[in-house]
Structures are given as structure tokens and as C-alpha cells.
Amino acid sequence: MKKVVLSALTMLVVLGISAVAFAQTADPNVAAQVQGDISKWAALAGGLGIAIAAFGGALGQGRAAAAALDGIARNPSAADKLFTPMILGLALIESLVIYALIISFVLVFK
């Protein structure tokens, strides 16, 4: 019961905030100023997004490589079995960072 009430209150808060966030003015001067502010915030969001993605990707790749090397050090005969999944995992991590780069480009050049 508590989860349902908490979910309903959260939904109401989100809907209440979004109505204020998407409110628009009719003055063209204010609209131009708001568009300039949006482009500034979009550039900041793109930069922060790619920075966080690069940090997370590097951290994930480092931990994956360390775990694979630790496994190979404990059992050298398992090197062939660990190599392919490790490379696949590193490629998937890198693809997520590239996806974040594309999203950042879309934000900055919009």
C-alpha cells in the first residue's frame, strides 16, 4: 500500500513540475532569450554527458581487464576462454560511450 501511495505522489509531483517547465510566453523577445539559454544548457549537458560516459567507460574497461588478467593469472590455461568474452565486453562498453558521444553531438548542434 505504501508503494502505491508513494508512486502516486511521485507521479503527481512529476506532472506538476513538468507543467511549469513546459510553460511558454507569448513575447518574441523572451522566446529568443529562452532559445539562447536552451542552447547554452544543451552545450553544457552535452559536455557533461560525454565526460561522465568517458569516465564510466574507462572505469568499466579497467575493471574488466583487471578481472580478466586476474583470472588468467590464477589459471593460465583459461586464457583462451577468457579472451573472447573480455573483448566482447570491452566492445560493448565502448559502444555505449560512442552512443553517448552521438547524443552529445545531437544536443550541442541542435
Backbone hydrogen bonds, N-H to C=O, Kabsch-Sander energy under -0.5 kcal/mol:
donor,donor_aa,acceptor,acceptor_aa,energy
5,V,1,M,-2.2
6,L,2,K,-2.6
7,S,3,K,-2.5
8,A,4,V,-2.4
9,L,5,V,-2.6
10,T,6,L,-2.3
11,M,7,S,-2.4
12,L,8,A,-2.2
13,V,9,L,-2.2
14,V,10,T,-2.5
15,L,11,M,-2.5
16,G,12,L,-2.3
17,I,13,V,-2.4
18,S,14,V,-2.4
19,A,15,L,-1.5
20,V,16,G,-1.1
21,A,17,I,-2.3
22,F,18,S,-2.0
23,A,20,V,-1.0
31,A,27,D,-1.9
32,A,28,P,-2.0
33,Q,29,N,-1.8
34,V,30,V,-2.6
35,Q,31,A,-2.1
36,G,32,A,-1.8
37,D,33,Q,-2.1
38,I,34,V,-2.4
39,S,35,Q,-2.0
40,K,36,G,-1.7
41,W,37,D,-2.4
42,A,38,I,-2.5
43,A,39,S,-1.9
44,L,40,K,-2.0
45,A,41,W,-2.6
46,G,42,A,-2.4
47,G,43,A,-2.2
48,L,44,L,-2.6
49,G,45,A,-2.5
50,I,46,G,-2.1
51,A,47,G,-1.8
52,I,48,L,-2.5
53,A,49,G,-2.2
54,A,50,I,-2.5
55,F,51,A,-2.2
56,G,52,I,-2.7
57,G,53,A,-2.7
58,A,54,A,-2.4
59,L,55,F,-2.3
60,G,56,G,-2.6
61,Q,57,G,-2.7
62,G,58,A,-2.3
63,R,59,L,-2.2
64,A,60,G,-2.3
65,A,61,Q,-2.5
66,A,62,G,-2.3
67,A,63,R,-2.3
68,A,64,A,-2.3
69,L,65,A,-2.6
70,D,66,A,-2.2
71,G,67,A,-2.2
72,I,68,A,-2.4
73,A,69,L,-2.4
74,R,70,D,-1.9
75,N,71,G,-2.0
78,A,75,N,-2.0
79,A,76,P,-1.3
82,L,78,A,-1.7
83,F,79,A,-1.8
84,T,80,D,-0.8
86,M,82,L,-1.8
87,I,83,F,-2.5
88,L,84,T,-2.4
89,G,85,P,-2.5
90,L,86,M,-2.6
91,A,87,I,-2.2
92,L,88,L,-2.1
93,I,89,G,-2.3
94,E,90,L,-2.4
95,S,91,A,-2.1
96,L,92,L,-1.6
97,V,93,I,-1.5
98,I,94,E,-2.3
99,Y,95,S,-2.1
100,A,96,L,-2.0
101,L,97,V,-1.9
102,I,98,I,-2.1
103,I,99,Y,-2.2
104,S,100,A,-2.3
105,F,101,L,-2.3
106,V,102,I,-2.3
107,L,103,I,-2.2
108,V,104,S,-2.7
109,F,105,F,-2.5
110,K,107,L,-0.7
